[in-house]
Amino acid sequence: MLQSISKSYELIFQLLHMPSHARGKQEKDFIVRFLCSIDKLLFGNKSSLESLADTIQHTSLRNGQTLFSSGSRITSWYILLSGSVYVDGKLHHPIKSLGRPISEEDRYYSSDCYCLEQCDFLVIDLKTACQQSSQLSSMDSSITLGLAEDSVRL
């Protein structure tokens, strides 16, 4: 089972590294099925997931890298798929243990966030996500953590 999950992650990461315009119907369908498999990730309906499948990306960070710094602007949402991060005095593990709702008032971070080990994230551009705000309002905030893309140092 664990090996099958690992292979699914490898495939999804390959697809997410493809330029959005190069993703065909099969690739987008696989991405949508993957997003549906994250049971807490509720975007409202399949068309919302299909829209995200056009733009969602993947990034990996190493142990000790800073995801965001206090005062940095929120430009992207990241969903932690593997690894662990330390933010605001708390340790966060993949998917359901993350929680930082993003509202109109939350434009800048009030704390730092560090990777404690190798981490993999889904990257959702905030501008794109805001265009789907009606669907995103139904997202379970317990798994979403906004991270400033410009503060990620690869």
C-alpha positions as CSV (number, residue, x, y, z in Angstrom):
1,M,0.0,0.0,0.0
2,L,2.7,2.5,1.0
3,Q,4.7,1.7,-2.2
4,S,1.5,2.3,-4.3
5,I,1.0,5.7,-2.6
6,S,4.7,6.6,-3.2
7,K,4.3,5.7,-6.9
8,S,1.1,7.8,-7.2
9,Y,3.0,10.8,-5.6
10,E,5.9,10.3,-8.0
11,L,3.5,10.4,-11.0
12,I,1.5,13.3,-9.7
13,F,4.7,15.3,-9.1
14,Q,5.8,14.6,-12.7
15,L,2.5,15.8,-14.0
16,L,2.5,18.9,-11.8
17,H,6.0,19.8,-13.1
18,M,4.7,19.8,-16.7
19,P,3.8,23.3,-18.0
20,S,0.0,23.8,-17.6
21,H,-0.5,24.2,-21.3
22,A,1.3,20.9,-22.0
23,R,-1.2,18.9,-19.8
24,G,-3.6,16.8,-21.9
25,K,-7.0,15.4,-20.9
26,Q,-5.5,12.2,-19.4
27,E,-3.0,14.2,-17.3
28,K,-5.7,16.6,-16.0
29,D,-8.1,13.7,-15.2
30,F,-5.3,12.0,-13.2
31,I,-4.7,15.3,-11.3
32,V,-8.4,15.7,-10.6
33,R,-8.6,12.1,-9.3
34,F,-5.6,12.8,-7.1
35,L,-7.2,15.9,-5.7
36,C,-10.4,14.0,-5.0
37,S,-8.4,11.4,-3.1
38,I,-7.4,14.1,-0.6
39,D,-10.6,13.6,1.4
40,K,-10.4,16.9,3.3
41,L,-9.8,19.0,0.2
42,L,-13.3,20.1,-0.7
43,F,-13.5,22.5,-3.6
44,G,-17.2,22.2,-4.0
45,N,-17.5,20.4,-7.4
46,K,-15.6,18.5,-10.1
47,S,-15.4,21.6,-12.4
48,S,-13.6,23.5,-9.7
49,L,-11.0,20.7,-9.4
50,E,-10.7,20.5,-13.2
51,S,-10.0,24.2,-13.2
52,L,-7.3,23.8,-10.5
53,A,-5.8,20.9,-12.5
54,D,-4.9,23.4,-15.2
55,T,-2.8,25.5,-12.8
56,I,-1.8,23.6,-9.7
57,Q,1.9,22.9,-9.3
58,H,4.3,20.9,-7.0
59,T,7.4,22.0,-5.1
60,S,9.8,20.3,-2.7
61,L,11.8,21.9,0.0
62,R,14.7,20.5,2.1
63,N,15.2,20.3,5.8
64,G,16.0,23.8,7.2
65,Q,14.5,25.8,4.4
66,T,12.2,28.7,5.2
67,L,8.7,28.4,3.7
68,F,7.8,31.9,4.7
69,S,8.9,34.7,7.0
70,S,7.0,37.0,9.3
71,G,5.8,40.0,7.3
72,S,6.1,38.3,3.9
73,R,3.1,38.6,1.5
74,I,0.9,35.6,0.9
75,T,0.9,34.8,-2.8
76,S,0.2,31.1,-2.9
77,W,-1.4,28.3,-0.9
78,Y,0.6,25.2,-0.3
79,I,-0.9,21.9,0.9
80,L,1.6,19.8,2.7
81,L,1.7,16.3,1.3
82,S,4.8,14.9,3.0
83,G,7.3,16.0,5.7
84,S,6.7,18.3,8.6
85,V,6.9,22.1,9.2
86,Y,7.2,24.3,12.3
87,V,5.1,27.4,12.3
88,D,3.8,29.6,15.1
89,G,5.2,27.4,17.8
90,K,3.6,24.2,16.4
91,L,4.6,21.2,14.5
92,H,2.5,20.4,11.4
93,H,2.3,17.1,9.5
94,P,0.7,16.3,6.2
95,I,-2.7,17.3,5.1
96,K,-5.3,17.4,8.0
97,S,-3.0,18.7,10.7
98,L,-2.3,22.0,8.9
99,G,-4.6,24.9,9.5
100,R,-4.3,28.6,8.6
101,P,-7.4,30.0,7.0
102,I,-6.8,32.7,4.5
103,S,-9.1,35.7,4.6
104,E,-9.1,39.2,3.1
105,E,-7.4,40.4,6.3
106,D,-4.6,37.7,6.1
107,R,-2.3,39.2,3.5
108,Y,1.0,38.9,5.4
109,Y,2.4,36.3,7.7
110,S,2.7,37.0,11.4
111,S,5.3,34.2,12.0
112,D,8.1,32.2,10.3
113,C,7.6,28.7,8.9
114,Y,10.5,26.2,8.6
115,C,10.8,22.7,7.0
116,L,11.9,20.2,9.6
117,E,12.6,17.6,6.9
118,Q,12.1,17.1,3.2
119,C,8.6,18.4,2.3
120,D,6.4,18.1,-0.7
121,F,3.6,20.6,-1.4
122,L,0.9,21.2,-3.8
123,V,1.1,24.9,-4.9
124,I,-2.1,26.8,-5.6
125,D,-1.7,30.3,-6.9
126,L,-3.7,32.7,-4.7
127,K,-4.9,34.8,-7.7
128,T,-6.2,31.8,-9.5
129,A,-7.8,30.4,-6.3
130,C,-9.5,33.8,-5.6
131,Q,-11.1,33.6,-9.0
132,Q,-12.8,30.4,-7.7
133,S,-13.7,32.0,-4.3
134,S,-17.1,30.5,-4.2
135,Q,-15.8,27.0,-4.5
136,L,-12.8,27.7,-2.1
137,S,-15.1,29.0,0.6
138,S,-16.2,25.4,1.1
139,M,-12.6,24.2,1.5
140,D,-11.9,22.7,4.9
141,S,-9.4,25.2,6.3
142,S,-7.9,22.5,8.6
143,I,-5.7,21.4,5.8
144,T,-4.8,24.6,4.1
145,L,-1.7,26.7,4.9
146,G,-1.0,29.8,2.8
147,L,2.7,30.3,2.1
148,A,4.4,33.2,0.4
149,E,5.9,31.9,-2.8
150,D,8.4,34.6,-3.1
151,S,10.0,33.6,0.2
152,V,10.7,30.0,-0.9
153,R,14.3,29.6,-1.6
154,L,15.0,26.5,-3.7
